[in-house]
Amino acid sequence: MVFKRRITSEDSTELSVYQKEKLQKWWGDTTEGEYLKVDDSIFPLLDIGQMIQLIQEDGFPGDCNCWSYGDINPWSEDMCDQLWEEVKKILAK
């Protein structure tokens, strides 16, 4: 079984303009990792670690059981998609 490790370009289309701007601000000017270039904008194709980092920076305490956050199941093959759902909520704030 192969686990999805990062969001896809199709996943990135689920973001509103506001969410994309917020994600770009969080990601900064770096071109490290995988990204999608659309016109003059660069959007990161976040991996699982980056999504966990973004969730932690939103106020999720790093010393508690992170898998009790939202509906994230670390043993599920769709953990990446579960994290992405939480990231989209954060970016919508």
VENVEN-V913674 format. One record per backbone hydrogen bond with DSSP energy under -1.0 kcal/mol. NH is the residue of the N-H (numbers start at 1). CO is the residue of the C=O. E is the energy in kcal/mol with one decimal. If there is no record, write none. Layout:
BEGIN
{{NH CO E} {NH CO E}}
END
This chain:
BEGIN
{{7 46 -2.7} {12 8 -1.8} {14 11 -2.0} {15 12 -1.3} {20 16 -2.4} {21 17 -2.4} {22 18 -2.3} {23 19 -2.5} {24 20 -2.5} {25 21 -2.1} {26 22 -2.2} {27 23 -2.6} {28 24 -2.3} {36 43 -3.2} {38 41 -2.8} {41 38 -2.8} {43 36 -3.0} {45 34 -2.5} {46 44 -1.2} {48 5 -1.8} {51 47 -2.3} {52 48 -2.3} {53 49 -2.3} {54 50 -2.5} {55 51 -2.3} {56 52 -2.6} {57 53 -2.6} {58 54 -1.0} {59 56 -1.9} {60 55 -1.4} {64 61 -1.1} {66 64 -1.2} {68 65 -2.1} {69 66 -1.5} {72 69 -1.5} {76 73 -1.8} {79 76 -1.5} {82 78 -2.1} {83 79 -2.7} {84 80 -2.3} {85 81 -1.9} {86 82 -1.5} {87 83 -2.5} {88 84 -2.5} {89 85 -1.5} {90 86 -2.0} {91 87 -2.8} {92 88 -1.2} {93 90 -1.4}}
END
